[in-house]
């Protein structure tokens, strides 16, 4: 993004106004559009290293251009509008670092110079319009890019464009976040940019105030917002920075629903990867990936994700450029390589490097299980009913009656080369599911992945009924249980002849079956139906080996539940013939009892 020679060596870009032989042809009418097209060429040809999602985003644009001439295609690409947005942003000054430095040669500092990938994003977002009325096609934008790749400066420029030059009378532009500091990560640079261009303020009548930027002549404003915007807000543009930090979608949803009176509103999410795969950001990311893969259709949503591909070696220096489009511009190669070396040498730095610099969602920063391997084990449509009559082990982790109670069913292999199969029964009381902060539970309930019991505590009677039903349909060899909060239920099961085994949460009980679960997952031999709640809980599991290489499942925060995996590990322990509990716990190893 600096006002320096563009870092776009791949593809030997001819430059503005140059023909194939390099001879000048005169100025290009739409140079930023041309730069975006060259970027697409280089991505699709492999000249620029790019992940699957970037390639698909580029291919989507190319496919849409081919459809442009179709009578049935309701959109067209307007190069003038695409160029206008790019040119506006390139008239703004830098706000940080060496490029913001004022000197005699640059009394106003250096102006922003868009990089090819930024031109691509801007041209797509602002260039595609509806044929019927000329208004913008894309109403929601999702850009996921690692830290220090110029995202805050980019969206600050977009915010000023939407305030001043979008032609919206009474524009309302909001920079939203979960904290005042984060909201100012975008709004602060926008203030500095506006103040750095007195001619912009004079031309549009802009007033830069302490807490907002306004245009009194047409009642427009640009301001930061924490939480939901106030009553009566009618956003023409919302910018949600670092959406991965949001626990709920309340702010984003309120912004979008408030846009109903606007003719071409724009809701922008720009974020790095995070560590909460149960949050709204990861949900939106999933929708974007489905659209890019043409699994779903949403012609008003544009998304692009900069990361590495599945199967890439994150420790390979070659992947740095694939995930970081501004590598060598706003973030140095040397800096990224140093962070990579730290991650290789110290596992404590690994999660931070993967999420912040390679845009990998790892949930727990030092997650024990390989979640990419867990995803590969998913078999959509897999049904427990298909295994009726088979040998199974059940395991319970009942935890608190106001939180997740988990029962895992482990279907044992009948032949040496057959995988294990696991199915989860996850119970929650209705009042817990309906809490505002539990949107992920509500979504899983709607999709049939949760068993919700009435009231404010989990009804263990439903768990008992499910166990008895399973006993009537399967060869239940054992029901493993942690005696914590299970005494009454287990007594009732014993009275009905159910085989139960006490399985205490001790290191020596859990270490080997936990390693076995991990090994089966990595080998693709633990099949499951793709329950998103179980995936979330598996990704929450952390473990650090002790001096004897024992491991034990723990979690980083109380809200990151691991009840399902604990039950699965217990079931595996019983299936491995049940290690006798001798009560010995290695010194210096902290044991956690789930509650």
ZAMARGU-4260 file (C-alpha; in steps of 0.2 Angstrom, whole numbers, plus 5000, padded with zeros to 4 digits):
<rodrens>
0) 5000/5000/5000 | 5015/5012/5001 | 5018/5026/4988 | 5033/5016/4982 | 5036/5005/4967
5) 5022/4992/4967 | 5027/4975/4973 | 5020/4966/4959 | 5034/4957/4950 | 5025/4941/4945
10) 5018/4941/4928 | 5030/4955/4922 | 5016/4967/4922 | 5018/4979/4907 | 5013/4994/4917
15) 5001/5008/4913 | 5002/5012/4894 | 5014/4999/4888 | 5011/4986/4875 | 5017/4969/4873
20) 5034/4975/4867 | 5035/4987/4881 | 5032/5002/4869 | 5021/5016/4877 | 5003/5016/4871
25) 4998/5031/4881 | 4988/5032/4898 | 4977/5017/4902 | 4959/5023/4904 | 4956/5012/4920
30) 4973/5008/4927 | 4967/5001/4943 | 4955/4989/4934 | 4969/4984/4923 | 4980/4981/4938
35) 4966/4970/4946 | 4965/4960/4930 | 4983/4957/4929 | 4983/4951/4947 | 4969/4939/4943
40) 4980/4933/4928 | 4995/4930/4940 | 4985/4921/4953 | 4976/4909/4941 | 4992/4906/4932
45) 5002/4902/4948 | 5014/4917/4945 | 5007/4924/4962 | 5006/4910/4976 | 4989/4910/4982
50) 4978/4898/4992 | 4962/4889/4985 | 4950/4903/4991 | 4959/4917/4983 | 4960/4907/4967
55) 4941/4904/4968 | 4937/4922/4971 | 4947/4927/4956 | 4939/4914/4945 | 4922/4919/4951
60) 4925/4937/4945 | 4931/4930/4928 | 4916/4919/4927 | 4905/4933/4931 | 4913/4944/4917
65) 4909/4930/4905 | 4891/4930/4910 | 4890/4949/4908 | 4884/4949/4890 | 4870/4936/4895
70) 4852/4943/4894 | 4848/4933/4910 | 4863/4939/4920 | 4857/4954/4931 | 4873/4962/4934
75) 4887/4971/4924 | 4904/4977/4928 | 4906/4996/4928 | 4925/5000/4926 | 4921/5019/4929
80) 4914/5015/4946 | 4928/5003/4951 | 4941/5016/4945 | 4933/5030/4955 | 4934/5021/4972
85) 4952/5016/4969 | 4957/5034/4964 | 4949/5041/4979 | 4958/5030/4991 | 4975/5034/4982
90) 4972/5052/4986 | 4973/5049/5005 | 4989/5050/5015 | 4997/5036/5025 | 4995/5037/5044
95) 5008/5026/5051 | 5026/5021/5049 | 5039/5028/5037 | 5027/5032/5023 | 5017/5044/5035
100) 5033/5054/5038 | 5033/5072/5032 | 5048/5079/5025 | 5053/5093/5013 | 5050/5082/4998
105) 5034/5076/5004 | 5026/5090/5015 | 5010/5080/5016 | 5018/5063/5018 | 5016/5049/5006
110) 4999/5045/4998 | 4992/5028/4998 | 4996/5017/4984 | 4985/5002/4982 | 4993/4985/4980
115) 4986/4973/4966 | 4976/4962/4978 | 4968/4978/4986 | 4964/4984/4968 | 4956/4967/4965
120) 4945/4968/4981 | 4940/4987/4978 | 4936/4984/4959 | 4925/4969/4962 | 4916/4977/4977
125) 4913/4994/4969 | 4913/4989/4950 | 4899/4976/4950 | 4882/4984/4948 | 4864/4979/4944
130) 4859/4981/4926 | 4841/4986/4932 | 4846/5002/4942 | 4865/5004/4942 | 4866/5001/4961
135) 4880/4990/4968 | 4878/4972/4967 | 4888/4967/4983 | 4880/4972/4999 | 4890/4961/5011
140) 4909/4959/5010 | 4920/4947/5020 | 4939/4949/5019 | 4950/4938/5029 | 4968/4943/5029
145) 4983/4941/5042 | 4989/4955/5053 | 4999/4969/5046 | 4993/4967/5028 | 4986/4985/5027
150) 4968/4981/5031 | 4964/4995/5043 | 4971/5008/5031 | 4961/5000/5017 | 4944/5000/5026
155) 4948/5017/5033 | 4949/5024/5015 | 4933/5014/5011 | 4924/5022/5025 | 4929/5040/5019
160) 4924/5036/5002 | 4907/5030/5008 | 4905/5046/5018 | 4911/5058/5005 | 4910/5051/4987
165) 4897/5037/4986 | 4883/5050/4982 | 4873/5045/4998 | 4863/5059/5006 | 4864/5058/5025
170) 4877/5044/5024 | 4880/5035/5040 | 4896/5026/5041 | 4900/5016/5057 | 4916/5007/5062
175) 4911/4994/5074 | 4920/4983/5086 | 4919/4975/5103 | 4930/4988/5112 | 4933/5007/5110
180) 4952/5003/5106 | 4947/4991/5092 | 4934/5003/5085 | 4947/5016/5083 | 4959/5005/5074
185) 4949/5010/5058 | 4941/5026/5064 | 4958/5034/5070 | 4967/5032/5054 | 4952/5039/5045
190) 4952/5055/5055 | 4971/5057/5052 | 4968/5054/5033 | 4954/5067/5032 | 4965/5080/5042
195) 4979/5076/5031 | 4969/5082/5016 | 4963/5100/5019 | 4957/5100/5001 | 4946/5085/5004
200) 4938/5094/5019 | 4935/5109/5009 | 4928/5101/4993 | 4916/5090/5003 | 4913/5101/5018
205) 4920/5088/5030 | 4922/5092/5048 | 4934/5081/5058 | 4928/5081/5076 | 4934/5072/5092
210) 4922/5057/5090 | 4916/5058/5073 | 4918/5065/5055 | 4904/5074/5048 | 4897/5083/5033
215) 4885/5096/5039 | 4879/5100/5022 | 4870/5084/5019 | 4869/5077/5037 | 4882/5063/5034
220) 4893/5056/5048 | 4907/5043/5051 | 4909/5037/5069 | 4915/5022/5079 | 4902/5012/5088
225) 4904/4999/5102 | 4890/4986/5103 | 4874/4990/5093 | 4872/5007/5085 | 4859/5018/5093
230) 4840/5018/5090 | 4836/5026/5073 | 4853/5022/5065 | 4852/5019/5047 | 4869/5013/5041
235) 4874/5016/5023 | 4890/5007/5027 | 4896/4997/5042 | 4914/4992/5045 | 4916/4977/5057
240) 4935/4975/5061 | 4942/4959/5068 | 4925/4951/5068 | 4933/4935/5076 | 4933/4944/5093
245) 4914/4945/5093 | 4905/4932/5103 | 4888/4936/5095 | 4882/4943/5078 | 4872/4956/5087
250) 4881/4971/5081 | 4883/4965/5063 | 4865/4960/5062 | 4859/4976/5069 | 4869/4986/5056
255) 4862/4975/5042 | 4844/4976/5047 | 4846/4995/5049 | 4851/4997/5031 | 4833/4993/5024
260) 4830/5011/5019 | 4847/5013/5009 | 4848/5009/4990 | 4865/5002/4990 | 4871/4999/5008
265) 4888/4990/5011 | 4892/4979/5026 | 4911/4976/5027 | 4919/4963/5038 | 4938/4963/5038
270) 4947/4952/5050 | 4961/4940/5054 | 4957/4922/5059 | 4953/4919/5077 | 4951/4905/5090
275) 4933/4903/5091 | 4925/4892/5078 | 4908/4893/5087 | 4907/4912/5084 | 4898/4922/5071
280) 4914/4926/5061 | 4918/4908/5058 | 4900/4905/5053 | 4901/4919/5040 | 4917/4912/5034
285) 4909/4896/5031 | 4895/4904/5020 | 4909/4913/5010 | 4918/4897/5007 | 4902/4888/5001
290) 4899/4902/4989 | 4916/4902/4982 | 4914/4883/4980 | 4897/4885/4972 | 4890/4874/4986
295) 4878/4889/4990 | 4873/4905/4980 | 4873/4922/4986 | 4876/4935/4972 | 4876/4950/4985
300) 4890/4943/4995 | 4909/4945/4991 | 4922/4936/5001 | 4940/4932/5000 | 4951/4923/5012
305) 4970/4924/5012 | 4978/4908/5021 | 4987/4893/5016 | 4980/4877/5009 | 4976/4861/5017
310) 4992/4850/5016 | 5004/4865/5016 | 5018/4864/5028 | 5016/4879/5039 | 5034/4878/5044
315) 5040/4880/5026 | 5046/4898/5022 | 5037/4897/5005 | 5020/4898/5012 | 5023/4915/5019
320) 5019/4924/5003 | 5004/4914/5000 | 4995/4920/5016 | 5001/4937/5016 | 4997/4947/5000
325) 5006/4963/5007 | 5022/4953/5011 | 5037/4964/5007 | 5026/4980/5008 | 5018/4983/5024
330) 5025/4968/5033 | 5043/4962/5030 | 5048/4945/5024 | 5061/4945/5038 | 5048/4948/5051
335) 5037/4934/5046 | 5051/4922/5044 | 5057/4926/5062 | 5039/4923/5069 | 5039/4907/5059
340) 5056/4901/5067 | 5049/4905/5084 | 5034/4894/5081 | 5044/4880/5075 | 5056/4881/5090
345) 5043/4884/5103 | 5025/4876/5103 | 5019/4890/5114 | 5021/4902/5099 | 5013/4891/5086
350) 4995/4895/5088 | 4998/4914/5088 | 5008/4912/5072 | 4996/4901/5063 | 4981/4912/5067
355) 4989/4929/5065 | 5001/4927/5051 | 4994/4912/5041 | 4976/4914/5045 | 4973/4897/5051
360) 4958/4894/5063 | 4965/4884/5077 | 4952/4888/5091 | 4963/4883/5106 | 4979/4892/5103
365) 4988/4875/5107 | 4975/4863/5101 | 4979/4845/5105 | 4969/4837/5090 | 4973/4840/5072
370) 4956/4848/5067 | 4960/4847/5048 | 4962/4828/5051 | 4946/4828/5061 | 4937/4836/5047
375) 4943/4823/5035 | 4935/4810/5046 | 4918/4817/5044 | 4905/4807/5034 | 4890/4818/5030
380) 4874/4808/5032 | 4882/4795/5043 | 4868/4788/5054 | 4869/4778/5071 | 4854/4769/5065
385) 4864/4760/5052 | 4875/4751/5065 | 4860/4744/5075 | 4865/4727/5083 | 4883/4731/5083
390) 4895/4731/5099 | 4896/4749/5106 | 4903/4758/5122 | 4894/4773/5129 | 4903/4786/5140
395) 4895/4800/5150 | 4902/4817/5155 | 4888/4825/5164 | 4896/4841/5170 | 4884/4854/5177
400) 4865/4853/5175 | 4866/4870/5167 | 4879/4866/5154 | 4883/4853/5141 | 4880/4835/5146
405) 4888/4823/5134 | 4886/4805/5130 | 4897/4798/5116 | 4893/4781/5107 | 4908/4772/5101
410) 4904/4759/5088 | 4918/4746/5089 | 4926/4739/5073 | 4921/4721/5068 | 4936/4718/5058
415) 4954/4724/5060 | 4954/4735/5045 | 4937/4744/5049 | 4937/4761/5058 | 4929/4766/5074
420) 4913/4776/5073 | 4908/4789/5085 | 4891/4798/5088 | 4887/4812/5101 | 4872/4815/5111
425) 4874/4833/5118 | 4861/4839/5131 | 4858/4857/5136 | 4843/4865/5146 | 4832/4877/5136
430) 4836/4892/5146 | 4855/4890/5143 | 4852/4888/5124 | 4842/4904/5124 | 4855/4915/5132
435) 4860/4929/5120 | 4878/4924/5121 | 4874/4906/5115 | 4870/4909/5097 | 4881/4894/5092
440) 4870/4883/5103 | 4854/4890/5095 | 4861/4887/5078 | 4866/4869/5082 | 4849/4866/5090
445) 4840/4872/5074 | 4850/4860/5064 | 4846/4845/5075 | 4863/4843/5083 | 4858/4846/5101
450) 4845/4838/5113 | 4837/4853/5122 | 4827/4849/5138 | 4814/4860/5146 | 4818/4872/5160
455) 4834/4878/5167 | 4843/4862/5171 | 4846/4846/5160 | 4834/4833/5163 | 4844/4817/5167
460) 4828/4807/5164 | 4830/4810/5145 | 4848/4804/5146 | 4842/4788/5155 | 4829/4785/5142
465) 4841/4787/5128 | 4853/4775/5136 | 4839/4762/5138 | 4834/4764/5120 | 4852/4761/5114
470) 4853/4746/5125 | 4838/4739/5116 | 4845/4742/5099 | 4864/4739/5101 | 4876/4727/5111
475) 4880/4740/5124 | 4896/4732/5132 | 4899/4746/5145 | 4893/4763/5150 | 4908/4773/5157
480) 4905/4787/5169 | 4913/4800/5180 | 4905/4798/5197 | 4905/4817/5198 | 4886/4821/5197
485) 4882/4804/5191 | 4877/4794/5206 | 4858/4794/5205 | 4858/4791/5186 | 4870/4777/5187
490) 4861/4769/5202 | 4845/4769/5191 | 4854/4761/5177 | 4862/4748/5188 | 4844/4743/5194
495) 4839/4741/5176 | 4854/4729/5172 | 4864/4741/5162 | 4883/4737/5163 | 4891/4753/5170
500) 4910/4756/5173 | 4917/4770/5184 | 4930/4779/5174 | 4938/4793/5185 | 4946/4808/5177
505) 4964/4804/5181 | 4980/4806/5171 | 4984/4788/5170 | 4966/4784/5164 | 4966/4797/5151
510) 4983/4798/5143 | 4984/4782/5133 | 4966/4783/5126 | 4968/4801/5122 | 4983/4797/5112
515) 4974/4783/5104 | 4960/4795/5099 | 4973/4807/5091 | 4981/4793/5082 | 4965/4786/5075
520) 4959/4804/5069 | 4976/4807/5061 | 4975/4790/5052 | 4957/4794/5046 | 4950/4779/5056
525) 4938/4788/5068 | 4923/4792/5058 | 4909/4804/5063 | 4894/4813/5055 | 4902/4830/5056
530) 4893/4837/5071 | 4898/4855/5073 | 4896/4855/5092 | 4908/4841/5093 | 4920/4849/5081
535) 4920/4865/5092 | 4923/4855/5108 | 4937/4844/5100 | 4946/4860/5095 | 4945/4867/5112
540) 4955/4853/5120 | 4973/4857/5125 | 4986/4846/5133 | 5004/4848/5137 | 5014/4832/5140
545) 5021/4830/5157 | 5039/4823/5161 | 5033/4805/5158 | 5024/4810/5141 | 5007/4808/5149
550) 4993/4820/5142 | 4977/4825/5149 | 4963/4835/5142 | 4961/4853/5148 | 4954/4869/5141
555) 4960/4887/5140 | 4944/4896/5146 | 4928/4890/5155 | 4917/4894/5140 | 4927/4883/5129
560) 4918/4866/5133 | 4926/4849/5131 | 4913/4838/5138 | 4911/4828/5121 | 4929/4824/5119
565) 4931/4819/5137 | 4917/4807/5135 | 4924/4800/5119 | 4941/4798/5127 | 4933/4789/5142
570) 4924/4777/5129 | 4940/4774/5121 | 4948/4770/5137 | 4935/4757/5141 | 4936/4750/5124
575) 4955/4748/5126 | 4951/4736/5140 | 4949/4749/5154 | 4965/4753/5163 | 4964/4750/5182
580) 4963/4766/5192 | 4977/4765/5204 | 4974/4783/5210 | 4992/4788/5206 | 4994/4805/5198
585) 5011/4810/5192 | 5019/4824/5203 | 5018/4841/5196 | 5003/4837/5185 | 4988/4847/5188
590) 4971/4837/5187 | 4956/4846/5182 | 4938/4840/5187 | 4925/4846/5175 | 4911/4856/5181
</rodrens>
